[in-house]
């Protein structure tokens, strides 16, 4: 039984097609991510607030809640007017500039595809030293990330560089191929 219904994660659905609008990252007051999303939606400000499902059991009842994947942050697109609108909400501590718009756009689009595929995403507190890999087969073929070993299981990490945060999805080790980085170019080593 959900504690609260799932709220809007992405508005509008075609947010990744809005290439003419720059991304901004709102650093938000504690536990106010969904409040900012509710504030931005009627203003028609495009946003992405990735969430994960958390299940708990109390007194034999199954309770489900939806928590932000990156607590304290919301991604939104727009001009300086939309940036000012977000700040006027009084929920935003600061707005982070995004130096590499293309990188953030591709990382967020990749994260959204993982969510849409039904993958179980788990937040990682920080990116650990590990192998740089690409997925060699399956629905995530071509994705790049870092492998973390956690209790004997392999997890593929998608990093959102601008936040210095990551999320993990379990992928069989046999589907990962090491990546060799050579002076800015990359080539896969199978």
C-alpha positions in Angstrom: 0.0 0.0 0.0 1.6 3.3 -1.0 1.9 5.9 1.7 1.4 8.6 -0.9 0.7 8.3 -4.6 3.7 8.6 -7.0 4.2 12.1 -8.0 5.3 13.5 -11.4 8.9 12.6 -12.1 9.3 14.2 -15.5 7.5 17.1 -17.0 6.9 17.2 -19.9 7.4 13.7 -21.1 9.5 15.0 -24.0 12.0 16.9 -21.8 15.0 15.3 -23.4 13.9 16.7 -26.8 14.1 20.3 -25.5 17.7 20.7 -26.7 17.3 24.5 -27.0 16.7 25.0 -23.3 19.7 24.6 -20.9 19.7 22.3 -17.9 19.9 23.8 -14.4 20.4 21.8 -11.2 18.5 23.1 -8.2 20.0 22.4 -4.8 17.0 22.3 -2.6 16.2 22.7 1.1 15.9 19.4 3.0 13.1 17.1 1.8 11.6 19.7 -0.5 12.3 18.1 -3.9 8.7 17.1 -4.6 7.4 20.5 -3.3 9.6 22.2 -5.9 8.3 19.8 -8.6 4.7 20.7 -7.6 5.6 24.4 -7.8 7.2 24.2 -11.2 4.6 22.1 -13.1 1.8 24.7 -13.2 4.4 27.2 -14.3 5.2 24.9 -17.3 8.9 24.7 -16.2 10.3 21.4 -17.5 11.9 19.3 -14.8 13.2 15.8 -14.0 13.0 14.4 -10.5 14.1 10.8 -10.6 12.6 8.7 -7.8 13.0 5.2 -6.5 10.5 3.0 -4.8 11.2 2.1 -1.2 9.3 -0.7 0.5 9.0 -1.1 4.3 6.9 -3.4 6.4 5.2 -2.3 9.6 2.9 -4.5 11.7 2.6 -6.9 8.8 1.6 -4.3 6.3 3.6 -3.5 3.2 4.2 0.2 2.8 5.6 1.8 -0.4 7.1 5.3 -0.7 8.8 7.1 -3.5 12.0 8.9 -2.6 14.2 11.1 -4.7 17.1 9.2 -6.2 19.3 12.3 -5.5 18.1 13.8 -2.3 18.4 17.6 -2.3 18.5 18.0 -6.0 16.0 18.6 -8.9 17.0 19.0 -12.6 15.1 21.5 -14.7 15.4 23.2 -18.0 14.7 26.8 -19.1 15.8 30.3 -19.7 17.0 32.7 -17.0 13.3 33.5 -16.4 12.6 29.9 -15.4 15.7 29.9 -13.2 14.4 33.0 -11.4 11.0 31.3 -11.1 12.6 28.3 -9.3 14.5 30.6 -7.0 11.3 32.5 -6.1 9.8 29.3 -4.7 11.9 29.8 -1.6 12.7 26.1 -1.7 15.9 26.4 -3.6 19.2 26.9 -1.7 21.1 27.6 -4.9 21.1 26.8 -8.6 24.1 25.0 -10.0 25.4 26.0 -13.4 25.9 23.1 -15.8 29.2 23.6 -17.7 28.8 20.5 -20.0 25.1 20.6 -21.1 25.6 17.7 -23.5 27.1 15.4 -20.8 24.3 16.1 -18.3 21.7 15.6 -21.0 23.1 12.2 -22.0 23.6 11.1 -18.4 20.0 12.0 -17.4 18.5 10.5 -20.6 20.4 7.3 -19.9 19.1 7.3 -16.3 15.6 7.8 -17.6 15.9 4.8 -20.0 17.1 2.7 -17.1 14.0 3.7 -15.1 11.7 3.1 -18.0 13.2 -0.4 -18.4 12.1 -1.2 -14.9 15.6 -1.6 -13.6 15.9 -1.4 -9.8 18.1 1.6 -9.1 19.8 2.1 -5.8 21.6 5.3 -4.8 25.4 5.0 -4.1 26.7 7.4 -1.5 29.9 8.1 -3.5 31.7 6.7 -6.5 34.3 4.1 -5.5 37.4 3.3 -7.4 36.5 0.5 -9.9 36.7 -0.7 -13.5 35.4 1.5 -16.3 33.1 -0.7 -18.4 30.5 -0.7 -21.1 27.6 -3.1 -21.3 28.2 -5.5 -24.2 24.8 -7.0 -24.5 21.2 -6.8 -23.4 18.9 -3.8 -23.1 21.6 -1.5 -21.8 24.2 -2.4 -24.5 26.6 0.5 -25.1 26.1 2.2 -21.7 29.3 3.1 -19.9 29.9 3.2 -16.2 31.9 1.9 -13.3 31.6 -1.5 -11.6 31.4 -1.7 -7.8 31.6 -5.0 -5.9 29.0 -5.1 -3.2 28.5 -8.3 -1.1 29.6 -10.5 -4.0 27.3 -8.9 -6.6 28.4 -6.7 -9.5 26.6 -3.3 -9.8 26.9 -1.0 -12.9 27.1 2.6 -11.8 25.6 5.5 -13.8 27.2 8.7 -12.6 25.7 12.2 -12.8 28.9 14.1 -13.0 27.6 17.6 -12.1 26.3 16.3 -8.7 29.2 13.9 -8.0 26.6 11.3 -7.2 25.8 8.0 -8.7 23.1 5.3 -8.9 23.6 1.6 -9.4 21.8 -1.2 -11.2 22.7 -4.9 -11.1 24.0 -6.3 -14.3 25.6 -9.7 -14.8 29.4 -9.5 -14.9 29.3 -11.6 -18.2 27.5 -8.6 -19.9 30.3 -6.1 -19.1 33.4 -5.4 -21.1 36.3 -3.4 -19.9 36.9 0.0 -21.5 40.4 1.3 -22.2 40.7 5.1 -22.3 43.4 6.6 -24.5 43.9 10.3 -24.7 40.3 11.3 -24.7 39.2 8.6 -27.1 37.9 5.2 -25.9 38.0 1.8 -27.3 36.5 -1.3 -25.9 38.7 -4.2 -24.9 36.7 -7.5 -24.9 
